[in-house]
Amino acid sequence: MRKFISYIICVITLLVMVQCDNKGGVKEETIPFLQKNGGTVQLMVNDEPFLMIAGELHNSTSSTVEYMEPVWARLKSMNLNTVLAAVTWELLEPEEGVFDYHLVDVMLQKARENDLRLCLLWFGSWKNGESSYVPGWVKKDTERFFRVKNKDGKNIETISPFCREARKADAKAFGALMKYLSEVDKERTVILIQPENEVGVFQEIDYCSQALAGFEKEVPEKLMTYLEDNKDMLNQHVKEIWESKGSLKAGTWKEVFGDTLLLKNFLWHGSTLTISMRWLGWERSNIRYPCLSMHGWCNIRNSCREDILRVDRFRVLLTFIKPLPVTLIF
């Protein structure tokens, strides 16, 4: 009889423990993704279509918990369901190798308390074509983290996309953020992340030696194949420049496109886009997390040409960038 009673007590204890564990645990939701329904592509959150009614904070609004405290209630009162907020490299990694996730933790907590989703904007090496949100230890070391040069050979504020040390440091910080979110955000409060903000520069190109040497290098074979296979779909301006050089199927950037503004922007933005994506370390991290959105800074004076590069540049360049475990939204 005693054995039977002991058995019953053990069973009841086990059931209570399981019940408590279920109540205290957090169900891990499905990672947001894009799904095509007919002619429409929808953002799916928890396996259901999600229409973002979003508000975006000013650049530095989310930089302190105190400043944000009254903002959350105002956001909720506006009947929003999503907030676009920045996570800056300078605050995430104030000292090299030392990461501070306090602001991220509070942001997740407050968003959940107010029934809001988050789209985090990573202000890393770029923010509006400048490097204003990099950590102080990056800003001070202009040798290790060298800057873009202007025509006169002088440094400007923006870190050069050809700087390998900056690429590694930015990738490490962003990768740390992604890994942390994958561990603590089981509820998928964060549904989108923007890696880098308006990649580019307020001049035609970087006049550093590495960039200038690029003009003499071969155009990637996949880009040339794309141009050849889609010649009837190319913007007229792109097509005319290419044809004026004989519609070459191979050659250096100067040989294929001539020494034109289009050439410089194709090469510049191709380099910055490719490098910025690699900075994120997606190939190494293999972290399954939300869809990502990004956009670039296009310093083109002619609005028609801006459209050319905004459409053709991304469509073309994405064909020769290694496939990544993310979805890009433009």
C-alpha positions in Angstrom: 0.0 0.0 0.0 2.8 2.4 0.9 4.5 1.7 -2.4 1.3 2.4 -4.2 0.8 5.7 -2.4 4.4 6.7 -3.1 3.8 5.9 -6.7 0.7 8.1 -6.9 2.6 11.0 -5.1 5.4 10.7 -7.7 2.9 10.8 -10.6 1.1 13.8 -9.2 4.4 15.6 -8.5 5.5 15.0 -12.1 2.3 16.3 -13.5 2.5 19.4 -11.4 6.1 20.0 -12.5 5.1 19.6 -16.2 2.1 22.0 -15.8 4.3 24.6 -14.1 6.9 24.2 -16.8 4.3 24.8 -19.5 3.0 27.9 -17.8 6.4 29.4 -17.2 7.9 28.5 -20.6 7.6 30.6 -23.7 6.4 29.0 -26.9 8.9 29.5 -29.7 7.1 31.1 -32.6 7.8 30.5 -36.3 10.4 32.7 -37.8 8.8 35.4 -40.0 9.1 34.8 -43.7 7.8 36.0 -47.1 5.1 33.9 -48.9 3.7 34.4 -52.4 -0.1 34.2 -52.6 -1.2 34.6 -56.1 0.4 37.8 -57.5 1.1 39.2 -54.0 4.0 38.6 -51.6 3.0 38.7 -48.0 5.0 38.9 -44.8 4.0 36.0 -42.6 4.2 36.3 -38.8 3.3 33.2 -36.8 2.3 31.6 -40.1 -0.4 34.3 -40.7 -0.3 37.3 -43.1 0.9 40.4 -41.2 0.2 43.9 -42.4 2.6 46.3 -40.8 1.0 49.5 -39.5 4.3 50.9 -38.4 5.8 54.1 -37.0 9.6 54.9 -37.3 11.5 56.5 -34.4 14.0 59.3 -35.0 17.6 58.2 -35.4 18.6 58.4 -31.7 15.2 58.1 -30.0 15.9 54.6 -28.9 19.3 55.4 -27.5 18.1 55.6 -23.8 15.5 53.8 -21.8 14.5 57.0 -20.1 13.8 58.9 -23.3 11.8 56.0 -24.7 9.6 55.5 -21.5 6.8 57.9 -22.5 7.1 57.1 -26.2 5.8 53.6 -25.9 2.3 54.7 -24.7 2.1 57.2 -27.5 3.0 54.6 -30.1 0.3 52.3 -28.8 -2.3 55.1 -28.7 -1.7 55.6 -32.5 -3.0 52.1 -33.1 0.3 50.9 -34.5 1.3 47.3 -34.5 5.0 47.7 -35.4 7.8 50.1 -34.5 11.0 50.7 -36.4 13.8 51.4 -34.0 17.6 51.7 -34.2 20.1 49.5 -32.6 23.5 51.3 -32.9 26.9 49.7 -33.0 28.3 52.4 -30.7 25.9 51.5 -27.9 25.9 47.7 -28.4 29.7 47.5 -28.3 31.0 50.5 -26.4 34.4 48.7 -25.9 35.8 46.3 -28.4 34.6 42.8 -27.6 32.3 44.0 -24.8 28.6 43.9 -25.7 25.8 45.6 -23.8 22.3 44.3 -24.5 20.4 46.3 -21.9 18.7 48.6 -24.5 17.7 45.6 -26.6 16.3 43.8 -23.6 14.2 46.8 -22.5 13.0 47.4 -26.1 11.8 43.8 -26.3 10.0 44.0 -23.0 8.3 47.3 -23.7 7.2 46.3 -27.1 5.6 43.1 -25.7 3.9 45.1 -22.9 2.3 47.4 -25.6 1.4 44.6 -28.1 3.9 45.9 -30.6 6.3 44.2 -33.0 9.8 45.5 -33.8 11.8 46.2 -36.9 15.3 46.8 -35.8 17.5 49.1 -37.9 21.2 48.2 -37.5 23.2 51.5 -37.6 26.6 49.9 -38.1 29.3 51.2 -40.5 26.8 53.2 -42.4 23.9 55.5 -41.5 22.7 57.8 -44.3 26.0 57.3 -46.2 28.1 58.2 -43.1 29.7 56.4 -40.2 28.2 58.5 -37.4 27.0 55.6 -35.3 30.2 53.5 -35.1 31.8 53.1 -31.6 34.3 55.7 -30.3 37.1 53.2 -30.5 36.4 52.9 -34.2 36.2 56.6 -34.8 39.5 57.3 -33.0 41.5 54.7 -34.9 41.7 56.1 -38.5 44.6 53.9 -39.4 43.1 50.6 -38.5 39.6 51.8 -39.7 40.6 54.0 -42.6 38.2 56.4 -44.2 36.8 57.1 -47.7 39.1 59.6 -49.5 37.8 62.5 -51.6 39.3 63.7 -54.9 42.0 65.6 -53.0 43.1 62.5 -51.1 41.6 63.8 -47.8 39.6 61.6 -45.4 35.9 62.1 -45.0 33.8 60.8 -42.1 32.6 57.6 -43.8 34.6 54.4 -43.3 35.9 52.9 -46.5 34.0 49.7 -47.6 37.5 48.4 -48.7 38.7 48.4 -45.0 39.0 44.8 -44.0 39.3 45.6 -40.3 36.0 47.5 -40.3 34.3 44.7 -42.2 35.4 42.1 -39.6 34.5 44.3 -36.6 31.0 45.2 -38.0 30.3 41.6 -38.9 31.3 40.5 -35.4 29.0 43.0 -33.7 26.0 42.4 -36.0 26.5 38.6 -35.6 26.5 39.0 -31.8 23.2 40.9 -32.0 21.6 38.3 -34.2 22.8 35.4 -32.0 21.5 37.2 -28.9 18.1 37.8 -30.4 17.9 34.2 -31.6 18.4 33.2 -27.9 16.1 35.6 -26.1 13.4 36.5 -28.6 11.5 33.2 -28.7 8.2 35.1 -29.1 9.5 36.7 -32.3 8.8 40.2 -31.2 11.4 41.3 -33.8 9.9 40.5 -37.2 12.4 42.4 -39.5 16.0 43.6 -39.3 17.7 46.1 -41.5 21.4 45.4 -41.9 23.2 48.8 -42.4 21.3 51.9 -43.3 21.6 53.7 -46.6 25.0 52.2 -47.7 26.9 54.7 -49.8 28.8 58.0 -49.7 28.2 61.7 -50.5 30.5 61.6 -53.5 30.9 59.6 -56.7 33.3 57.0 -55.3 36.0 56.3 -52.7 39.3 57.6 -54.2 41.4 55.3 -52.0 44.0 53.2 -53.9 42.0 50.0 -53.5 38.9 51.5 -55.1 40.8 53.1 -58.0 42.5 49.8 -58.7 39.1 48.2 -59.1 38.5 50.1 -62.4 41.2 48.1 -64.0 39.8 44.7 -62.9 37.6 42.4 -64.9 33.9 42.8 -64.7 32.5 39.7 -62.9 31.4 37.0 -65.4 28.0 36.6 -63.9 27.3 40.3 -64.4 28.3 40.1 -68.0 26.1 37.0 -68.4 23.2 38.8 -66.9 23.6 41.8 -69.3 23.8 39.5 -72.3 20.8 37.4 -71.3 18.7 40.4 -70.4 19.8 43.0 -73.0 16.2 43.6 -74.1 15.1 44.4 -70.5 17.9 46.8 -69.6 17.2 50.4 -69.0 17.9 52.3 -72.3 20.7 54.4 -70.7 22.6 51.3 -69.5 22.1 49.6 -72.8 23.3 52.6 -74.8 26.5 52.9 -72.8 27.2 49.2 -73.0 26.5 49.2 -76.8 28.7 52.3 -77.3 31.6 50.2 -76.1 30.8 47.4 -78.5 28.6 45.3 -76.2 31.7 43.5 -74.9 31.1 40.2 -73.2 34.3 40.5 -71.1 36.8 43.1 -70.1 37.7 45.6 -67.4 35.1 48.0 -66.0 36.6 50.8 -68.1 36.6 48.7 -71.3 33.0 47.5 -70.8 31.4 50.7 -69.6 33.9 53.5 -70.3 35.1 56.1 -67.8 31.5 57.2 -67.1 29.5 58.1 -64.1 27.5 54.9 -64.6 30.7 52.9 -64.4 31.8 54.5 -61.2 28.4 54.0 -59.5 28.1 50.4 -60.7 31.5 49.6 -59.3 31.1 51.7 -56.2 27.7 50.5 -55.2 28.5 47.0 -56.4 31.5 46.9 -54.0 29.7 48.5 -51.1 26.6 46.3 -51.5 28.7 43.1 -51.8 31.0 44.1 -49.0 28.3 45.3 -46.6 26.4 42.0 -47.0 29.5 40.0 -46.3 30.2 42.3 -43.3 27.2 40.8 -41.7 28.8 37.4 -41.5 25.7 35.6 -42.6 27.7 32.8 -44.2 29.5 32.1 -40.9 26.7 32.6 -38.5 23.9 30.6 -40.2 21.5 32.1 -37.8 17.9 31.6 -38.8 16.1 34.8 -37.9 13.6 37.2 -39.4 13.4 38.5 -43.0 15.8 41.3 -43.5 15.3 44.6 -45.3 18.0 47.0 -46.6 18.3 50.0 -48.9 21.2 51.9 -50.3 22.3 55.5 -50.8 22.4 56.4 -54.4 24.4 59.6 -55.1 23.2 60.3 -58.7 22.3 63.8 -59.8 20.0 62.7 -62.6 16.8 61.2 -61.3 16.4 59.0 -64.4 19.8 57.5 -63.8 18.9 57.1 -60.2 16.0 54.8 -61.2 18.4 52.9 -63.5 20.7 52.1 -60.6 18.0 51.6 -58.1 16.4 48.9 -60.2 19.1 47.4 -62.4 21.9 47.6 -59.9 20.3 45.5 -57.2 18.8 43.1 -59.7 22.1 42.5 -61.4 24.4 42.5 -58.4 22.3 40.1 -56.4 22.9 37.5 -59.2 26.6 37.2 -58.3 26.4 37.5 -54.5 26.6 34.1 -52.7 23.0 33.0 -51.7 22.4 33.9 -48.1 20.1 32.4 -45.4 17.9 35.6 -45.4 15.3 37.3 -47.5 15.9 40.8 -48.8 13.1 43.3 -49.3 13.6 46.4 -51.4 
